[in-house]
Amino acid sequence: MGRNDELLARRSAVVVSGLPRTTPVTVDASNGATLTDCEGKEFIDFASGIGVMNAGHCDPEVVEAICAQARKLLHSCIHISTYEPYVALCEKLVSLLPHGPEGTKCLLLNAGSEAVENAIKIARMATGRAGIVCYTDAFHGRSMMAMTLTSKVTLKQGCGPFAPEVYRLPFPNHFRNGDGRSVEQFARDELARFEYLLTTSVSAEHLAAVIIEPIQGEGGFVAAPPAYLRGLRDICDRHGIVLIFDEVQSGFCRTGKWAAYQHFNITPDLSTWAKSMGGGLPIGAVIGRASVMDRVKPATLGGTYTGNPVACAAALANIGVLEKRDLNAAAERIGGRIRDRFTRLQKTTPLIGDVRGVGAMNAIELVLNGDPAQPATTITRSILDACVARGLLVIGAGIYGNVIRTLPPLVIEDAQLDCALHILEEEIVRHARAASAA
Ligand SMILES: Cc1ncc(COP(=O)(O)O)c(C=O)c1O
């Protein structure tokens, strides 16, 4: 038995089976956009550990900051004693992502799910209301409230009862549900659907928050129409509802800006962050308007490890690398290249129903007979497996698993990017031909 199989067998013996394992790849080391498995085989990373390694694997400055902080202070708990990295990270976040003229405040957490949990708590305390609106195809995490807000039922089966006072609307997915309407008309119709909810299901005075991913991550990299987000902002302003943008997957340069919402010129009241904020260490944040953040009751927030000093040091160094190497510009360049190639391929490959993306957050959706209602789930799985076998670690997305998403580290070299795209294109074409011959 090789070292890869040996490790996988050890995993099966002692690691709980409900933990997803989407590829048979093992990993022993990493650098830039390259992963090396336990037998020395190299992979080009098109997954970035699910959108975490925007600054690349094991950037020397991030590694050094982690080591230096670990030598000085590993943990003390921010409830008990105040340490500089926590405050410095909040200062940095506030300067990059101001949320309102009255000032911006932060709360640090351990991960994206925790950020979502806390954003909901803050919105409820700030408004004194209970109701939350969320969306189909959404992914907000796996803790109890976050899982309630998450849409895909197979990720939640047998885990209920779920949190009460959650109301779900269809995500405004123009590709799937546009039905020949212009994006503008579609956005108007979906906003009317929101107003209808306020009449038929829950009154606006009962709603604490609306939580939405401006660009859905696990849902398949679908961007909400800008007019829809503007309309949401307006509805929330009119009724005193807290608007929460979940930027856990779309944040920190992935889309070519610090926040995806900066593409839309709409600022939420609260936002949630994790993944590429920490450069590989577990850390998350809620950032929000001071007037909302400071309406919470004493001692209602926090946690033993939240804003751990080593994770804060990693996040600060990581943000430094993102700035110094101008990885927002890199995301635009990389994303443009990916979309160009996919758009060209789409012209000759009917299996590709949609090519979409913002910056370096790109995806292609595979459908049968050009019909958005016929997801090519099995073919997509087979393409992903074939790419992995050829040394390209790439993952799927979408409620039906028929979306191929590309999440390379933003430090990927041009030659690696071309090689990865070549593998992906060859496998798509091969599978499309086999499907049309069948
Ligand atoms: C948009 C979004 N929100 C929240 C989460 C949950 O984050 P975590 O896995 O760090 O708890 C994810 C994870 O994929 C996500 O994509």
The ligand as an SDF file (V2000), in Angstrom:
LIG
                    3D

 16 16  0  0  0  0  0  0  0  0999 V2000
  -20.4890   32.4100    2.2040 C   0  0  0  0  0  0  0  0  0  0  0  0
  -20.0700   31.5240    3.3430 C   0  0  0  0  0  0  0  0  0  0  0  0
  -20.4780   31.8160    4.5790 N   0  0  0  0  0  0  0  0  0  0  0  0
  -20.1150   31.0710    5.6430 C   0  0  0  0  0  0  0  0  0  0  0  0
  -19.3250   29.9440    5.4770 C   0  0  0  0  0  0  0  0  0  0  0  0
  -18.9290   29.1330    6.6650 C   0  0  0  0  0  0  0  0  0  0  0  0
  -17.5950   29.3590    6.9510 O   0  0  0  0  0  0  0  0  0  0  0  0
  -16.7580   28.3310    7.8480 P   0  0  0  0  0  0  0  0  0  0  0  0
  -16.6540   27.0670    7.0590 O   0  0  0  0  0  0  0  0  0  0  0  0
  -15.4560   29.0140    8.0800 O   0  0  0  0  0  0  0  0  0  0  0  0
  -17.5250   28.1310    9.1130 O   0  0  0  0  0  0  0  0  0  0  0  0
  -18.8810   29.6020    4.1910 C   0  0  0  0  0  0  0  0  0  0  0  0
  -18.0420   28.4180    3.9820 C   0  0  0  0  0  0  0  0  0  0  0  0
  -17.8850   27.9190    2.8990 O   0  0  0  0  0  0  0  0  0  0  0  0
  -19.2660   30.4130    3.1010 C   0  0  0  0  0  0  0  0  0  0  0  0
  -18.8780   30.1280    1.8460 O   0  0  0  0  0  0  0  0  0  0  0  0
  1  2  1  0
  2  3  1  0
  2 15  2  0
  3  4  2  0
  4  5  1  0
  5  6  1  0
  5 12  2  0
  6  7  1  0
  7  8  1  0
  8  9  2  0
  8 10  1  0
  8 11  1  0
 12 13  1  0
 12 15  1  0
 13 14  2  0
 15 16  1  0
M  END
$$$$
